[in-house]
Each structure stands twice: as C-alpha cells, then as structure tokens.
Amino acid sequence: MTGTMTLGELMDARKVDRKILAEAMGVSVPAVYRWADGTAWPALDKLQSLAALLHMTTDELLGVLTYTKAVRQ
C-alpha cells in the first residue's frame, strides 16, 4: 500500500474519521485535512502516534507522506 496512495486515500480506505483522528492526536481538524491532501505534514512528534493510529510503521507512513507530496506537485 505504501507509495501507491495518498494519506487521504489511506485514511479513507481504513475508514479513519478525520475529526476523531484530530481529537485522538490533540491537533485541529483542519490540520488533519491538510495532512490528508498533502498541503502540510504532521510534526515529527506526531508521526509515531499517527502511524500507530493507522496501524503502520513510521517508515511506511513516511512513504505515504512522500507519495502524497509528489502527487500534489
């Protein structure tokens, strides 16, 4: 799955609600939407939590984030 879908697509495929994710991570809902569409990346201190909530490793998550950024450009 890594490198073949954007973070937003991954969140949709795993049925991750952006509002619930934002609350679980202690960030704003708009921040999660920016991560999902590739206009922003989570801070380094949030990567491990985000990966755990998405049931993936941080390496896998970084691959998804890199792909999301490439798709946006």
N, C-alpha and C positions, 0 to 999 in steps of 0.2 A: 504494500500500500504506500510506503514511503516513496516520495519522489514522483508519484503519479496523480496526486490530488492535492488541492489547496487545503489549508487549515479549515476554511469554511466548509468545504466539501466533506472533509473528515468529520467535522463536528456534526454535520447533517447526517452522514452515514451512520454515525454512532448515536444519533438522536440526543445530542447534547444540547440542552436548552441554554442559550447564551446568558439569560438573566440568572439562572441557577448557578451557572459556572462563575459568573461575576461575583455573586454573593459568597460562594464557596472559597473564592480566591481573595476576596477583600478588595476587588477593583470595581471600577464603574462598568456599567453595561456598554456604554459607547466604546470603552477600551477594548472589550472583548470583540465587538463588531469590527473595530479597526484591525485587531489581530486576524480575525476571520477573513477579511477582504484584502489583507496584505499591506494596508497603509501604515501599519505600525507593528512592532514586535514586542512581545512581553519582556519586561525587565529580566535580567539574569536571575534575580532572586525568585522569580515566579516560574521559571522554566521547569524546575523539578516538580513543583505542585501541579502545573498544567499537564505535564507528561503523566504523572500518576493518575490524575483525574481522567485522562484519555486512555489509560491502560497501555502505555507505551514507554519506551525508554527515552531519555533526553536526546540521545543520538538520533533515534527515529523522528522525534519531534523536530529537531533542528533540520533534518532532511525535508520535512514537510514545510517548515517555515521558509527554507531556502527556495523550494519549488514555488511556493506562493509568491515570493518576491519576484522570481523570474517570470512568472505568468503575468504579473502586473506590468512588467516593463515591456 
